[in-house]
């Protein structure tokens, strides 16, 4: 009995009527013979076994180079991702230059190329370099014996040897060079935060930081250091008489472009609470929100802390503020604490005051970052 041999076409059809009962401990048996014996014992007929190309042929070498090229491309793209993640300028600033604007697209592009190339390489290898085998198996429930376990081990070994890695050093090198950078990709984000402290040299006005993630249009810095007025979308300042009891309006910072997307994180809900509800809120105020009410008026960020949608559906009877995107509900009389849905933290409260002319102003910017929670919170 002999293992499959390759002819000019690289094809061998294995007879289905080979004698059974071989001693798999016989050292003279080849690995394939043990595999074939195991197939017979498990009622499996290997009816066709065909190499894609003749070993060492020009076609095989060409396909090997293609697969190796895909693996090397995956490695190069993975290396590019890692380099960009660590050294590319990543700080965001309004009106930032092209380098910082390209940070995320470069990460996405290099990662996509790496994953596509490694996937294409594996599929091409399976379709073009692995032998083509057709086997028919009959189901059975027989217990496994020691011989069966030996056969299973030989089958696994044969599966590896069948890939041709051992006789294709080019592919071995391409796999090593291609997969190593992909391994770095998996750990780079985990250790990336250790490379640079995100809050270095960011001290700002009144103890606030100067990162765009940490201030909004309500920061007095945008109004020459003076408190910023609350205005309608038309730019008209707001007095207490403009909001009926139990009502709510969306307000914007009264600064240049305060109602535009330049300050898209600044829309705020100004709510006129009923007396009993205002008293209830004062009893429940967090220590960080003390003194933030102006009479019976309270202001909350209109940016949901889950995914950034606008939670503007106010239910007066229950004092719940509903976000329409994922149904998070915030209790207005308890610091806009989430009581239902995926949101994990309360809506930030804007400190309110009245200026000398009786218009609402923001006594300061929000004391905590607005919008969806992120890993530092």
C-alpha positions, 0 to 999 in steps of 0.5 A: 500500500502506498500514499497518493502519488502525483502524475502529470495532472496531479490527480489520484482517485483512491479506490473505495474497496481497500482491505480494512483492518490495518494495524495502525501501529505499523511503523511502515505505514505512511501518514496518509495510509493511517488517515485512509484506514481511519476513514474506512473504520468510520465508514468514510470513503475517500473517492477523490483526491486531487492536487491543484497543481503538479508539485513544483510546477510554474502554476503552483509557484505563481499561485504561491507568490500571489498568496504570499503577496496577500499575506505581506500586504496584510502585514504592511497594512497592519504595520501602517495601522500601528504606526498611524495609531501611535505617531499620527497627529490625533488631537482634534481641534476645530478647523484642524489641518488635513493631517489630524482630519485624516487620522481616523480614515487612515486607521480605517483604511489600513485596518480594512486592507489588512483584514481583506488581504489576510482573508483573501490570502486564506481563501486563495490558499484554500481554493488554489493550493490545498488538495481537492478531496471528496469523501462520503461519510456514513453516520455512526455512534460507535465508541472511540478506541485507542486506535481511533484516537491514534487515527484522529491524531494522524488525521490532524497531522495530515491536515497540517501537512496537506497545507504544504507549509512545510515545503513552501518556505516563501509562504512560511515567511509571508505568514510570519511577516503578515500576521505579526503586525495584525497581532500588534493591532490587537494590543495597540489600542489596549496600550495606546493610552499609556503612550501619551497622557490625554490631559497634558497641558490642557489647563484652561479658564476657570479651571476648565480644560481647553479640549473641545470634549470638555467645553461647550459654547456656554464657556465664558471664554467665548463671550470675552469672559462674561456669562453667556446668555440663553437665546432662542434659535433666532438669537432672541434672549430669554426671560423667565416670562417666556417659558410657561409653567411646566413648559420647556424650550430649547436654548442656545448660547448667545455667542457668534455662531452659537446656534450653528453646528460649530457648537453642536454640543451646546443645545440645552433644554430650559424647563420651567418646573412647577413649584412642588417639582422644583422643591423636590429637585432641590432636595435631590440635587447632587453636590455638584449641581448645588445652586444651579437652579434659577428660581424654578427653572432648570437647564439640562443638556439636550445631548443624550449620554448614551448615543448623543441623540436629542432627549427632548420629549418632556412628559409633564405629568411624570417629569420624565424626559424621553430620548426617542432613539433608544428610549432612555428616560431621565427623571427631571426632578432627580438631576435628570438621572436615567431611570430606563433605557441604555443611558448610564449617567445623568444629563449634565445640568447647566448652572443658571443665573439672571443678568442685570437686565433679567435675561437668563445666562449660564453662570459657567460652562457645564461642569462635566462633559456633555454627550455620550459617556466615554472610557474615562467616565 
